[in-house]
Amino acid sequence: MGRYILRITVKTLVILTLMITIFLSGNVQAATPTCHSTSGGYCQYTGKVERIYINAGNLILIYFENAINISEAETVGLTISNGGAAAYKVSNNPDFAKMFYSTALAAQASGRSVTIQMHGVQSGYLAFDRIWLSMPKTKT
């Protein structure tokens, strides 16, 4: 009887370990921006708001989970020096900047994903110009 209990326990541990590994591997996939040649060329990021930052120079930075390879942005004509974040100069359109910042903060606070498109360059970063907030996940 002792071996039978041990066999069930070891088998259960192996199954639980596999289930946990599969679950965690599905949640560890961090997002990286991609670039597309359509619509004049743009890059797009869909994922979590890793960090968001604003400085006294009125530059908003939103950080990606994974940096984009600088050479990928160049394939659509966007020459950047930093692929870890996207930027926006608040003075370009203060109303848009406020709405973008509040949307990004809401996404970060709720753990929801965003989709951000970037069609230009600002201070060496991809310059974002639109944002979508994903639907919250419903509990079943």
TAMOSUL-V128287 format. One record per run of one state. SS is the DSSP state (helix for helix, strand for strand, loop for the rest). FROM is the first residue (numbers start at 1). TO is the last residue. If there is no record, write none. Layout:
BEGIN
ss=(SS;SS)
from=(FROM;FROM)
to=(TO;TO)
END
This chain:
BEGIN
ss=(loop;helix;loop;strand;loop;strand;loop;helix;loop;strand;loop;strand;loop;strand;loop;strand;loop;helix;loop;strand;helix;loop;helix;loop;strand;loop;strand;loop)
from=(1;2;28;32;33;34;37;38;41;42;48;51;55;59;64;66;67;70;75;85;90;93;94;111;114;123;125;134)
to=(1;27;31;32;33;36;37;40;41;47;50;54;58;63;65;66;69;74;84;89;92;93;110;113;122;124;133;140)
END
